[in-house]
Amino acid sequence: MLEALLVSQIVLWAAVLGLAAVVLALIRQIGVLHERIAPMGALTIDHGPAVGNPSPAFDLLDIRQRRLAIGGPAADGKSTLLMFVSPACPVCKKLIPAVKSMVKSEAGLRLVFASDGDGPEQERFIRAQRIEEYPFVLSTQLGLAFQIGKLPYAVLIDEQGTVRAKGLVNTREHLESIVQARQLGVASIQEYLRKARAST
């Protein structure tokens, strides 16, 4: 009886030590995976004005016929988040509430929506998305200047008129990465991660 108890204790301790070794190996693998699968920021497409270069300057009228300057030093001292959207883009519709929420929580940032196409359709889109309070520009030239090929696309222009970050944005995390990239002084979160890896 005593021998059976002793054997069972030895077997149990061996099992506990084996499980501990497996858990430590899994923890190590999770750490490796965490490094490999870094958070993805907005996808920067190398077209249009490069990050760090001056933005093209535009003096436009928004859909409500209000004058709007894009590029160049901002009279109000705010950075501009230029958000390219379309009524035909389902991702744009899902992302707009996140854009509005983010801009409200960021001091010194103004939001401008941009699109092109049919005015009445855009008016219906503006009402449906409840974005009447924000400037909405219909300008093919603006899209061409930034070489927008896919939507939704965001461009962050600082108060001096310099492009600070840009990219294709499909989620709130992508949007936040645009603002974080500027705060970190890099073109994109991917660039920040590359620099961090290189320094270690």
Contacts in CASP RR format, 6 or more apart in sequence:
PFRMAT RR
TARGET T0000
AUTHOR 0000-0000-0000
METHOD contacts of the structure
MODEL  1
MLEALLVSQIVLWAAVLGLAAVVLALIRQIGVLHERIAPMGALTIDHGPA
VGNPSPAFDLLDIRQRRLAIGGPAADGKSTLLMFVSPACPVCKKLIPAVK
SMVKSEAGLRLVFASDGDGPEQERFIRAQRIEEYPFVLSTQLGLAFQIGK
LPYAVLIDEQGTVRAKGLVNTREHLESIVQARQLGVASIQEYLRKARAST
38 193 0 8 1.000
39 173 0 8 1.000
39 177 0 8 1.000
39 189 0 8 1.000
40 173 0 8 1.000
40 174 0 8 1.000
40 177 0 8 1.000
40 189 0 8 1.000
40 190 0 8 1.000
41 173 0 8 1.000
41 174 0 8 1.000
41 177 0 8 1.000
41 181 0 8 1.000
41 188 0 8 1.000
41 189 0 8 1.000
41 190 0 8 1.000
42 154 0 8 1.000
42 165 0 8 1.000
42 166 0 8 1.000
42 167 0 8 1.000
42 168 0 8 1.000
42 169 0 8 1.000
42 174 0 8 1.000
42 175 0 8 1.000
42 177 0 8 1.000
42 178 0 8 1.000
42 181 0 8 1.000
42 188 0 8 1.000
42 189 0 8 1.000
43 167 0 8 1.000
43 168 0 8 1.000
43 174 0 8 1.000
44 51 0 8 1.000
44 166 0 8 1.000
44 167 0 8 1.000
44 168 0 8 1.000
44 187 0 8 1.000
44 188 0 8 1.000
44 190 0 8 1.000
45 149 0 8 1.000
45 150 0 8 1.000
45 167 0 8 1.000
45 168 0 8 1.000
47 146 0 8 1.000
47 147 0 8 1.000
47 149 0 8 1.000
48 145 0 8 1.000
48 146 0 8 1.000
48 147 0 8 1.000
49 55 0 8 1.000
49 56 0 8 1.000
49 145 0 8 1.000
49 146 0 8 1.000
49 163 0 8 1.000
50 163 0 8 1.000
51 163 0 8 1.000
51 164 0 8 1.000
51 165 0 8 1.000
51 166 0 8 1.000
51 187 0 8 1.000
51 188 0 8 1.000
52 162 0 8 1.000
52 163 0 8 1.000
52 164 0 8 1.000
52 187 0 8 1.000
53 162 0 8 1.000
53 163 0 8 1.000
54 71 0 8 1.000
54 72 0 8 1.000
54 161 0 8 1.000
54 162 0 8 1.000
54 163 0 8 1.000
55 70 0 8 1.000
55 71 0 8 1.000
55 72 0 8 1.000
55 155 0 8 1.000
55 157 0 8 1.000
55 161 0 8 1.000
55 162 0 8 1.000
55 163 0 8 1.000
56 70 0 8 1.000
56 71 0 8 1.000
56 145 0 8 1.000
56 146 0 8 1.000
57 69 0 8 1.000
57 70 0 8 1.000
57 71 0 8 1.000
57 72 0 8 1.000
57 161 0 8 1.000
58 69 0 8 1.000
58 70 0 8 1.000
58 71 0 8 1.000
58 139 0 8 1.000
58 141 0 8 1.000
58 142 0 8 1.000
58 145 0 8 1.000
59 67 0 8 1.000
59 68 0 8 1.000
59 69 0 8 1.000
60 67 0 8 1.000
60 68 0 8 1.000
60 69 0 8 1.000
60 70 0 8 1.000
60 137 0 8 1.000
60 139 0 8 1.000
60 142 0 8 1.000
61 67 0 8 1.000
61 68 0 8 1.000
61 137 0 8 1.000
62 68 0 8 1.000
62 135 0 8 1.000
62 136 0 8 1.000
62 137 0 8 1.000
63 119 0 8 1.000
63 122 0 8 1.000
63 123 0 8 1.000
63 126 0 8 1.000
63 136 0 8 1.000
63 137 0 8 1.000
63 138 0 8 1.000
64 135 0 8 1.000
64 136 0 8 1.000
66 135 0 8 1.000
68 112 0 8 1.000
68 135 0 8 1.000
68 137 0 8 1.000
69 75 0 8 1.000
70 80 0 8 1.000
70 82 0 8 1.000
70 112 0 8 1.000
70 137 0 8 1.000
70 142 0 8 1.000
70 157 0 8 1.000
71 80 0 8 1.000
71 157 0 8 1.000
71 161 0 8 1.000
72 157 0 8 1.000
72 160 0 8 1.000
72 161 0 8 1.000
73 159 0 8 1.000
73 160 0 8 1.000
73 161 0 8 1.000
74 80 0 8 1.000
74 159 0 8 1.000
74 160 0 8 1.000
74 161 0 8 1.000
76 110 0 8 1.000
77 108 0 8 1.000
77 159 0 8 1.000
78 108 0 8 1.000
78 109 0 8 1.000
78 110 0 8 1.000
78 159 0 8 1.000
79 108 0 8 1.000
79 109 0 8 1.000
79 110 0 8 1.000
79 156 0 8 1.000
79 157 0 8 1.000
79 158 0 8 1.000
79 159 0 8 1.000
79 164 0 8 1.000
79 182 0 8 1.000
80 109 0 8 1.000
80 110 0 8 1.000
80 111 0 8 1.000
80 112 0 8 1.000
80 156 0 8 1.000
80 157 0 8 1.000
81 99 0 8 1.000
81 103 0 8 1.000
81 109 0 8 1.000
81 110 0 8 1.000
81 111 0 8 1.000
81 112 0 8 1.000
81 154 0 8 1.000
81 155 0 8 1.000
81 156 0 8 1.000
81 178 0 8 1.000
81 179 0 8 1.000
82 112 0 8 1.000
82 114 0 8 1.000
82 142 0 8 1.000
82 146 0 8 1.000
82 154 0 8 1.000
82 155 0 8 1.000
82 156 0 8 1.000
82 157 0 8 1.000
83 99 0 8 1.000
83 111 0 8 1.000
83 112 0 8 1.000
83 113 0 8 1.000
83 114 0 8 1.000
83 152 0 8 1.000
83 153 0 8 1.000
83 154 0 8 1.000
84 113 0 8 1.000
84 114 0 8 1.000
84 115 0 8 1.000
84 143 0 8 1.000
84 146 0 8 1.000
84 148 0 8 1.000
84 151 0 8 1.000
84 152 0 8 1.000
84 153 0 8 1.000
84 154 0 8 1.000
84 155 0 8 1.000
85 92 0 8 1.000
85 96 0 8 1.000
85 113 0 8 1.000
85 114 0 8 1.000
85 115 0 8 1.000
85 125 0 8 1.000
85 151 0 8 1.000
85 152 0 8 1.000
86 92 0 8 1.000
86 115 0 8 1.000
86 151 0 8 1.000
87 115 0 8 1.000
87 121 0 8 1.000
87 122 0 8 1.000
87 124 0 8 1.000
87 125 0 8 1.000
89 151 0 8 1.000
89 152 0 8 1.000
91 151 0 8 1.000
91 152 0 8 1.000
91 170 0 8 1.000
92 151 0 8 1.000
92 152 0 8 1.000
93 128 0 8 1.000
93 129 0 8 1.000
95 152 0 8 1.000
95 169 0 8 1.000
95 170 0 8 1.000
95 171 0 8 1.000
95 172 0 8 1.000
95 175 0 8 1.000
96 129 0 8 1.000
96 131 0 8 1.000
98 171 0 8 1.000
98 172 0 8 1.000
98 175 0 8 1.000
99 111 0 8 1.000
99 175 0 8 1.000
100 111 0 8 1.000
100 131 0 8 1.000
100 134 0 8 1.000
102 172 0 8 1.000
102 175 0 8 1.000
102 176 0 8 1.000
102 179 0 8 1.000
103 109 0 8 1.000
103 110 0 8 1.000
103 111 0 8 1.000
106 179 0 8 1.000
109 179 0 8 1.000
110 135 0 8 1.000
111 134 0 8 1.000
111 135 0 8 1.000
112 134 0 8 1.000
112 135 0 8 1.000
112 136 0 8 1.000
112 137 0 8 1.000
113 131 0 8 1.000
113 134 0 8 1.000
113 135 0 8 1.000
113 136 0 8 1.000
113 137 0 8 1.000
114 136 0 8 1.000
114 137 0 8 1.000
114 138 0 8 1.000
114 139 0 8 1.000
114 142 0 8 1.000
114 143 0 8 1.000
115 122 0 8 1.000
115 125 0 8 1.000
115 136 0 8 1.000
115 137 0 8 1.000
115 138 0 8 1.000
116 138 0 8 1.000
116 139 0 8 1.000
116 140 0 8 1.000
116 143 0 8 1.000
117 138 0 8 1.000
117 140 0 8 1.000
119 138 0 8 1.000
122 136 0 8 1.000
122 138 0 8 1.000
126 132 0 8 1.000
126 136 0 8 1.000
146 153 0 8 1.000
146 155 0 8 1.000
146 166 0 8 1.000
150 168 0 8 1.000
152 168 0 8 1.000
152 169 0 8 1.000
152 170 0 8 1.000
153 166 0 8 1.000
153 167 0 8 1.000
153 168 0 8 1.000
153 169 0 8 1.000
154 165 0 8 1.000
154 166 0 8 1.000
154 167 0 8 1.000
154 169 0 8 1.000
154 174 0 8 1.000
154 175 0 8 1.000
154 178 0 8 1.000
155 163 0 8 1.000
155 165 0 8 1.000
155 166 0 8 1.000
155 167 0 8 1.000
156 163 0 8 1.000
156 164 0 8 1.000
156 165 0 8 1.000
156 166 0 8 1.000
156 178 0 8 1.000
156 179 0 8 1.000
156 181 0 8 1.000
156 182 0 8 1.000
157 163 0 8 1.000
157 164 0 8 1.000
158 164 0 8 1.000
158 182 0 8 1.000
164 181 0 8 1.000
164 182 0 8 1.000
164 185 0 8 1.000
165 177 0 8 1.000
165 178 0 8 1.000
165 179 0 8 1.000
165 181 0 8 1.000
165 182 0 8 1.000
165 187 0 8 1.000
165 188 0 8 1.000
166 178 0 8 1.000
167 174 0 8 1.000
167 178 0 8 1.000
167 188 0 8 1.000
168 174 0 8 1.000
169 175 0 8 1.000
169 178 0 8 1.000
177 188 0 8 1.000
177 189 0 8 1.000
180 189 0 8 1.000
181 187 0 8 1.000
181 188 0 8 1.000
181 189 0 8 1.000
181 191 0 8 1.000
181 192 0 8 1.000
184 192 0 8 1.000
186 192 0 8 1.000
186 195 0 8 1.000
END
